[in-house]
């Protein structure tokens, strides 16, 4: 019955409001602390796990006196007291509107039922008279009367249901009155002035928390999660990516199968479309690519032109090459590839600082060169010689101006070397990660999502990263 369904939906709505109202006074984040004996200076060490698929997690280590406090919070901006209160207000308004609509509909249906009930009683009387005086009743009239009676029989359970719904509506009205009274009592207990002051403080704290999260955009890589396989498709080698500069509402995925002579780029509308292999458009590049070190940055594809050290910027919307430029003295055509080969001489990267190119030259004796590039003109802004031989590297990626290099593309690989462009220094590291399919031919960091994109032996895989931050603060939030 329509009224019955509306009633059940209204009950669920009421339960949701009551549950949210009770959670208003619970802490919005869980916090655990452990004490230890450390230095006396005030600092905060924040550990941030970047992942576009899970809530943000921040761990803060505070030093005060001779004790260390390690706190971990799961932060969810959507469940703050101010937002819950506003949502409750909307829910109460929705209940009132639903009650009005349901009340009008029930009144209308009851009128119909009353009319039907009268008709049934009249027909029942006529049937009794006809049964008692069968001599005066012909067969045709009797059959017509019987057919009408049969048509009305299914209305009996409908009548019972409407009567039941009427009792339910009376109950719901009483529940709404109780809820309104509870809300009024809560407001009186908190005090109008105190509540408004508390709400303003919450809004200020939320703004400061957002600002703090922005500061946590960069940090030092300390860990890589287990792999998450998104899809298994294509050949052994290839690349896939999203636009690192696109807004969060833009979830398009680009897919480039193979490592040389390829010209076909598939653009999927969403990640779900990419997973299912549906809803894509095709771009045919004017020049074939070499390697798998391509990136999509601010609506354009940056790639290495096949059998040359020319780098190309292709604009997807106009479907044309905007600019191309030669990387002078850069090796190409498998002169200085990564350890897996595949014409991977020139590797584009994007991090929080912009567009980079990784390659090598004869002048640098085959060592990795990192160059910061102008994304508009493809001019080199500055270069660094890392001193690490490129043929010994499995793959590499940039995070916050630091180049991280793996020691292999095969099983057992780990992050072995890090070069810091801000200090022109390096260090050897030991950060393991699970190379699940044993042959990585593409490894890139996405600063928007803070994950690593990989192409691993015909599988498209992502890794979450853990970054370590040191933030000096002058006071508490």
GUDOKE-45442 format. One line per 2 residues: number of its first residue (from 1); their letters; for each residue x negated, z, y of C-alpha. Coordinates in Angstrom, 2 decimals, padded with zeros to 5 digits. Each point is the difference from the previous one (the first is absolute). Example, Ala and Ser with C-alpha at 12.3 -4.5 7.8 and 13.67 -1.06 7.14 Angstrom:
BEGIN
1	as	-012.30 007.80 -004.50 | -001.37 -000.66 003.44
***
This chain:
BEGIN
1	xx	000.00 000.00 000.00 | -001.28 -000.72 003.52
3	xx	000.78 003.50 001.23 | -001.69 001.56 -003.01
5	xx	-003.19 -001.97 000.55 | -000.08 000.89 003.69
7	xx	000.49 003.65 -000.89 | -002.91 000.01 -002.42
9	xx	-002.25 -001.69 002.58 | 001.03 002.58 002.56
11	xx	-000.86 002.83 -002.38 | -003.50 -001.44 -000.49
13	xx	-000.37 -000.30 003.76 | 001.03 003.66 000.46
15	xx	-002.48 001.16 -002.65 | -002.79 -001.95 001.71
17	xx	000.77 001.63 003.38 | 000.03 003.53 -001.47
19	xx	-003.31 -000.60 -001.83 | -001.68 -001.33 003.13
21	xx	001.37 002.85 002.12 | -001.49 002.57 -002.36
23	xx	-003.37 -001.78 000.06 | -000.13 000.20 003.81
25	xx	-001.63 003.41 -000.18 | -002.46 -000.82 -002.75
27	xx	-003.58 -000.92 000.82 | -000.40 -003.80 000.48
29	xx	-003.37 -000.06 -001.77 | -001.61 001.92 -002.85
31	xx	-003.26 001.76 000.80 | -002.52 001.68 -002.27
33	xx	-003.15 001.80 001.19 | -003.04 001.44 -001.73
35	xx	-002.66 002.17 001.65 | -003.76 -000.23 -000.41
37	xx	-003.19 001.17 001.72 | -001.38 -002.68 002.35
39	xx	-001.45 -000.31 003.52 | 001.31 001.42 003.27
41	xx	000.57 -003.14 002.06 | 003.45 -001.45 000.67
43	xx	000.56 -003.43 -001.52 | 002.59 -002.00 -001.82
45	xx	-000.85 -002.27 -002.87 | 002.91 -002.30 -000.78
47	xx	000.30 -001.88 -003.26 | 002.39 -002.92 000.19
49	xx	001.30 -002.04 -002.88 | 001.07 -003.40 001.29
51	xx	002.72 -001.70 -001.95 | 002.92 -002.15 000.95
53	xx	001.94 001.13 -003.09 | -000.06 003.82 000.23
55	xx	000.50 002.59 002.81 | -003.01 000.84 002.17
57	xx	-002.05 002.91 -001.26 | -002.34 001.98 002.24
59	xx	-002.29 002.83 -001.06 | -001.49 002.18 002.71
61	xx	-002.97 002.34 -000.46 | -000.17 002.64 002.74
63	xx	-002.98 002.26 000.64 | 000.68 003.32 001.73
65	xx	-002.44 002.90 -000.11 | -001.38 000.29 -003.53
67	xx	003.00 -001.50 -001.73 | 000.98 -003.53 -000.86
69	xx	003.66 -001.03 -000.27 | 000.82 -003.16 -001.92
71	xx	003.50 -001.23 000.75 | 001.85 -002.97 -001.42
73	xx	003.22 -001.38 001.46 | 002.33 -002.74 -001.06
75	xx	001.32 -001.38 003.29 | 003.37 -001.70 000.23
77	xx	001.07 -000.86 003.51 | 003.51 -000.92 -001.06
79	xx	000.92 003.56 -001.14 | -000.79 001.96 003.15
81	xx	002.58 002.56 001.24 | 000.92 -002.10 003.02
83	xx	000.72 -003.10 -002.07 | 001.97 001.98 -002.61
85	xx	002.15 001.57 002.72 | 000.76 -003.39 001.52
87	xx	000.82 -001.39 -003.42 | 002.38 002.90 -000.66
89	xx	001.83 -000.77 003.23 | 000.49 -003.62 -001.08
91	xx	001.14 001.12 -003.46 | 002.66 002.32 001.49
93	xx	001.24 -002.84 002.21 | 000.18 -002.28 -003.04
95	xx	002.00 002.63 -001.89 | 002.51 000.33 002.82
97	xx	000.44 -003.77 000.24 | 000.33 -000.32 -003.79
99	xx	002.59 002.77 -000.04 | 002.07 -001.76 002.66
101	xx	-000.10 -003.31 -001.88 | 000.80 001.67 -003.31
103	xx	002.84 001.98 001.54 | 001.62 -003.14 001.46
105	xx	-000.42 -001.90 -003.26 | 001.48 002.86 -002.02
107	xx	002.98 000.28 002.35 | 000.65 -003.72 -000.40
109	xx	-000.37 000.13 -003.79 | 002.27 003.02 -000.29
111	xx	002.72 -001.84 001.90 | -000.35 -002.86 -002.47
113	xx	000.10 002.41 -002.93 | 003.12 001.73 001.34
115	xx	001.76 -003.37 000.32 | -001.11 -000.92 -003.51
117	xx	001.18 003.34 -001.35 | 003.46 -000.55 001.49
119	xx	000.13 -003.47 -001.50 | -000.95 001.36 -003.40
121	xx	002.72 002.63 000.15 | 002.57 -002.65 000.96
123	xx	-001.05 -002.24 -002.84 | 000.07 002.91 -002.42
125	xx	003.59 000.79 001.02 | 001.04 -003.62 -000.37
127	xx	-001.60 -000.14 -003.43 | 001.91 003.08 -001.14
129	xx	003.28 -001.47 001.25 | -000.79 -003.30 -001.69
131	xx	-000.83 001.75 -003.26 | 003.26 001.99 000.01
133	xx	002.12 -003.05 000.90 | -001.63 -002.67 -002.12
135	xx	003.32 -001.81 -000.54 | 000.19 -001.00 003.65
137	xx	-003.67 -001.08 000.15 | -001.13 -003.45 -001.04
139	xx	-003.34 -000.68 -001.65 | -001.59 -001.71 003.01
141	xx	000.73 002.84 002.43 | -001.27 002.56 -002.47
143	xx	-003.27 -001.89 -000.50 | -000.56 -000.32 003.78
145	xx	000.51 003.72 000.43 | -002.34 000.79 -002.85
147	xx	-002.74 -002.28 001.40 | 000.13 001.67 003.43
149	xx	-000.24 003.39 -001.65 | -003.01 -001.12 -002.00
151	xx	-001.74 -001.22 003.17 | 000.42 003.40 001.62
153	xx	-001.29 002.06 -002.92 | -003.76 -000.35 000.97
155	xx	000.81 001.60 003.36 | 000.58 003.38 -001.62
157	xx	-003.74 000.85 -000.43 | -000.62 -001.43 003.48
159	xx	002.47 002.51 001.39 | -001.77 002.84 -001.80
161	xx	-003.38 -001.14 001.37 | 001.30 -000.16 003.58
163	xx	001.40 003.50 -000.29 | -003.37 001.23 -001.30
165	xx	-001.84 -001.71 002.86 | 002.31 001.68 002.48
167	xx	-001.02 003.41 -001.31 | -003.67 -001.04 000.19
169	xx	000.35 -001.04 003.65 | 001.42 003.41 000.83
171	xx	-003.06 001.58 -001.64 | -002.38 -002.28 001.90
173	xx	001.61 000.90 003.29 | -000.62 003.65 -000.75
175	xx	-003.64 -000.73 -000.93 | -000.54 -001.86 003.27
177	xx	001.42 002.96 001.91 | -002.39 002.32 -001.85
179	xx	-002.96 -002.30 000.71 | 000.83 -000.16 003.69
181	xx	000.23 003.77 000.10 | -003.37 000.36 -001.75
183	xx	-001.68 -002.36 002.46 | 001.49 001.89 002.92
185	xx	-001.21 003.30 -001.44 | -003.53 -001.39 -000.49
187	xx	-000.09 -001.19 003.59 | 001.15 003.41 001.24
189	xx	-002.63 001.81 -002.10 | -002.84 -002.22 001.21
191	xx	001.18 -000.04 003.61 | 000.46 -003.21 001.94
193	xx	-003.03 000.53 002.22 | -002.31 001.05 -002.88
195	xx	001.06 -002.95 -002.10 | -000.66 -002.52 002.76
197	xx	-003.38 001.58 000.68 | -000.87 -000.13 -003.71
199	xx	001.06 -003.63 -000.21 | -002.23 -000.91 002.95
201	xx	-002.95 001.78 -001.60 | 000.59 -001.87 -003.25
203	xx	000.04 -003.33 001.84 | -003.27 000.87 001.76
205	xx	-001.62 001.01 -003.29 | 001.18 -003.22 -001.64
207	xx	-001.57 -002.04 002.81 | -003.29 001.90 -000.31
209	xx	000.08 -000.43 -003.76 | 000.45 -003.77 000.40
211	xx	-002.96 -000.02 002.39 | -002.10 001.91 -002.53
213	xx	000.89 -002.47 -002.73 | -001.15 -002.84 002.25
215	xx	-003.38 001.69 000.35 | -000.26 000.06 -003.79
217	xx	-000.09 -003.78 -000.08 | -003.72 -000.08 -000.79
219	xx	-002.21 002.00 -002.29 | -002.59 -000.07 -002.75
221	xx	001.01 -001.29 -003.44 | -000.12 002.81 -002.56
223	xx	002.21 -001.23 -002.82 | 002.02 -002.85 -001.50
225	xx	003.19 000.49 -002.00 | 000.91 -001.44 -003.36
227	xx	001.05 -003.67 000.13 | 003.60 -001.06 000.55
229	xx	000.73 -003.39 -001.55 | 002.45 -001.95 002.15
231	xx	000.13 -003.23 -001.95 | -001.80 -002.01 -002.69
233	xx	-000.19 -003.67 000.99 | -002.35 -002.88 000.70
235	xx	-003.47 -000.72 -001.31 | -002.91 002.36 -000.47
237	xx	-001.07 -000.34 003.65 | 001.98 000.00 003.23
239	xx	001.13 002.02 003.01 | 003.19 001.50 001.37
241	xx	000.64 001.89 003.21 | 002.39 001.10 002.75
243	xx	-000.47 -000.35 003.76 | -002.02 003.00 001.19
245	xx	001.37 -000.35 003.54 | 003.67 -000.57 -000.78
247	xx	002.63 002.66 000.80 | 001.24 002.18 -002.84
249	xx	003.21 -002.06 -000.21 | -002.06 -003.08 -000.96
251	xx	-000.82 000.28 -003.70 | -000.95 -003.60 -000.74
253	xx	-002.58 -000.63 -002.73 | -002.43 -002.94 -000.19
255	xx	-001.31 -001.24 -003.33 | -002.99 -002.32 -000.61
257	xx	-000.82 -000.77 -003.64 | -003.53 -001.12 -000.92
259	xx	-003.37 000.19 001.78 | -000.87 -003.59 000.98
261	xx	001.61 -003.28 001.11 | 003.35 001.74 000.40
263	xx	002.33 -000.98 002.84 | 003.36 001.49 -000.99
265	xx	000.95 003.36 001.57 | 003.27 001.63 -001.08
267	xx	001.78 002.23 002.50 | 002.50 002.49 -001.48
269	xx	002.62 001.58 002.22 | -000.40 003.54 -001.39
271	xx	-002.04 001.89 -002.56 | 002.99 000.04 -002.34
273	xx	000.23 -003.77 000.26 | -003.70 -000.21 -000.86
275	xx	000.50 002.23 -003.04 | 002.85 -002.18 -001.27
277	xx	-001.63 -003.27 001.09 | 003.00 -001.04 002.12
279	xx	000.77 -000.93 003.63 | -003.27 -001.54 001.10
281	xx	-001.11 -002.86 002.22 | -003.11 -002.13 -000.50
283	xx	-002.75 -000.71 002.51 | -002.35 -002.92 -000.72
285	xx	-003.34 000.59 001.72 | -001.69 -003.02 001.61
287	xx	-003.36 001.12 -001.44 | -000.58 001.52 -003.46
289	xx	-001.36 003.53 -000.27 | -003.03 001.49 -001.70
291	xx	-000.15 003.47 -001.54 | 002.62 002.73 000.20
293	xx	-001.03 001.76 003.20 | 003.02 -001.04 002.07
295	xx	002.02 002.24 002.33 | 003.25 -000.30 001.93
297	xx	-000.34 001.49 003.48 | 002.63 -000.15 002.74
299	xx	001.86 -002.98 -001.45 | -003.07 -002.09 -000.90
301	xx	-002.02 -000.64 -003.15 | -003.79 000.28 000.23
303	xx	-001.95 -001.72 -002.77 | -003.23 -001.81 -000.90
305	xx	000.22 -003.80 -000.19 | -001.12 -001.39 -003.37
307	xx	-003.64 -001.16 -000.29 | -000.92 001.16 003.51
309	xx	-000.72 003.08 002.07 | 002.89 -000.90 002.30
311	xx	002.60 002.72 000.52 | 003.57 -001.06 000.75
313	xx	002.91 001.66 001.79 | 003.34 -001.42 -001.19
315	xx	003.19 001.02 001.82 | 002.97 000.34 -002.35
317	xx	002.80 -000.50 002.52 | -001.39 -003.24 001.46
319	xx	-001.44 -001.04 -003.39 | -003.20 -001.17 001.65
321	xx	-003.68 000.89 000.36 | -000.46 001.86 003.28
323	xx	-003.80 000.21 -000.04 | -002.92 -000.52 -002.39
325	xx	-003.63 000.90 000.47 | -003.25 -000.14 -001.95
327	xx	-001.72 003.26 -000.96 | -003.53 -001.22 000.74
329	xx	-002.53 000.60 -002.81 | 002.65 001.71 -002.17
331	xx	-000.34 -000.85 -003.68 | 002.81 -001.88 -001.74
333	xx	000.88 -001.86 -003.20 | -001.17 002.88 -002.27
335	xx	-003.30 000.48 001.85 | 000.59 003.72 000.65
337	xx	003.20 000.98 -001.84 | 001.03 003.38 -001.38
339	xx	-001.10 000.80 -003.54 | 003.03 -001.78 -001.49
341	xx	-000.76 -003.33 001.74 | 003.11 -001.97 000.89
343	xx	-001.28 -001.47 003.32 | 000.37 003.50 001.50
345	xx	-002.75 -000.57 002.59 | 002.17 000.81 003.04
347	xx	002.45 002.90 -000.11 | 002.45 000.77 002.82
349	xx	001.20 003.58 000.55 | 002.28 001.90 002.36
351	xx	-000.09 003.71 000.79 | 001.09 002.32 002.83
353	xx	-002.62 -001.61 002.28 | 000.98 -003.63 -000.53
355	xx	-001.31 -003.11 -001.78 | -003.30 -000.08 -001.93
357	xx	-001.96 -002.50 -002.09 | -002.42 000.92 -002.78
359	xx	-002.58 -002.58 -001.08 | -003.78 -000.45 -000.21
361	xx	-002.74 -002.38 001.12 | -003.48 -001.05 -001.05
363	xx	-001.38 001.82 003.04 | 001.52 003.23 -001.33
365	xx	-001.55 -000.60 -003.43 | 003.39 000.00 -001.72
367	xx	001.02 003.42 001.36 | 003.58 000.59 001.12
369	xx	000.66 -000.74 003.68 | 003.06 001.52 001.69
371	xx	001.29 -001.77 003.12 | 002.76 001.10 002.34
373	xx	001.99 -003.09 001.04 | 002.30 -001.00 002.83
375	xx	003.32 -000.83 -001.77 | 000.93 -002.51 002.72
377	xx	-003.21 -002.09 000.16 | -001.78 001.01 -003.24
379	xx	-003.12 000.76 002.03 | -002.34 002.66 -001.37
381	xx	000.02 003.06 002.26 | -002.70 001.99 -001.80
383	xx	-001.77 -000.02 -003.38 | -001.67 002.61 -002.22
385	xx	-002.48 -000.53 -002.86 | 000.96 002.57 -002.63
387	xx	-003.08 -000.51 -002.19 | 002.14 -000.12 -003.15
389	xx	-000.42 -003.16 -002.19 | 003.31 -001.85 -000.15
391	xx	-000.51 -001.34 -003.52 | -000.16 003.63 -001.21
393	xx	003.38 000.81 001.50 | 003.22 -000.41 -001.96
395	xx	002.24 000.02 003.09 | 000.19 001.73 003.40
397	xx	002.54 001.09 002.61 | 000.08 001.54 003.49
399	xx	001.66 003.29 001.01 | -000.38 001.35 003.55
401	xx	-003.13 -002.03 000.72 | -001.70 000.97 -003.27
403	xx	-000.84 -002.55 -002.69 | 000.52 001.32 -003.55
405	xx	-001.67 -001.93 -002.82 | 000.68 000.15 -003.74
407	xx	-002.88 -000.27 -002.45 | 001.90 -002.28 -002.40
409	xx	003.16 -002.04 -000.48 | 000.31 001.07 -003.63
411	xx	001.21 003.15 -001.77 | -001.79 003.16 001.12
413	xx	-000.38 -001.19 003.59 | -000.18 002.54 002.82
415	xx	-000.53 000.14 003.76 | -003.76 000.16 000.07
417	xx	-001.09 -000.76 003.59 | 001.39 000.64 003.50
419	xx	-001.26 -001.46 003.28 | 001.15 001.58 003.28
421	xx	000.08 -002.52 002.85 | 000.58 002.68 002.64
423	xx	-003.41 001.57 -000.77 | -001.73 -002.97 -001.70
425	xx	-000.78 002.27 -002.95 | 000.80 000.00 -003.70
427	xx	000.26 002.28 -003.00 | 000.43 -000.35 -003.74
429	xx	003.30 001.32 -001.30 | 001.63 000.73 -003.33
431	xx	003.75 -000.59 000.32 | 001.51 -001.09 -003.33
433	xx	003.15 -002.05 -000.40 | 001.82 -001.30 -003.04
435	xx	-000.65 -003.72 -000.54 | 002.98 -000.35 -002.32
437	xx	-000.26 -003.72 -000.84 | -003.81 -000.20 000.10
439	xx	-000.53 -002.93 002.39 | 000.59 000.43 003.74
441	xx	-000.27 -003.21 002.03 | 001.58 001.25 003.24
443	xx	-000.06 003.44 001.65 | 001.32 000.55 003.55
445	xx	001.14 002.95 002.08 | 003.28 -000.15 001.92
447	xx	-000.16 002.34 003.04 | 003.74 -000.19 000.63
449	xx	000.91 001.24 -003.47 | -003.31 001.82 -000.67
451	xx	-000.30 -001.42 -003.50 | -002.43 -002.27 -001.82
453	xx	001.29 -003.38 -001.20 | -001.72 -001.44 -003.08
455	xx	000.25 -003.03 -002.26 | -001.10 001.19 -003.41
457	xx	-000.13 -002.52 -002.83 | 003.37 -001.59 000.82
459	xx	001.61 003.26 001.15 | 000.94 000.93 003.56
461	xx	-000.85 003.67 000.44 | -000.14 002.57 002.81
463	xx	-001.89 003.29 000.38 | 000.74 002.87 002.37
465	xx	-003.00 001.40 001.87 | -000.94 003.54 001.08
467	xx	-001.72 000.36 003.38 | -001.80 003.10 001.29
469	xx	000.30 000.91 003.68 | -001.65 002.53 002.31
471	xx	002.10 000.78 003.07 | -001.02 002.55 002.64
473	xx	002.96 001.65 001.69 | 000.28 002.28 003.02
475	xx	003.08 001.85 -001.17 | 002.70 000.33 -002.60
477	x	003.07 -002.18 -000.23
***
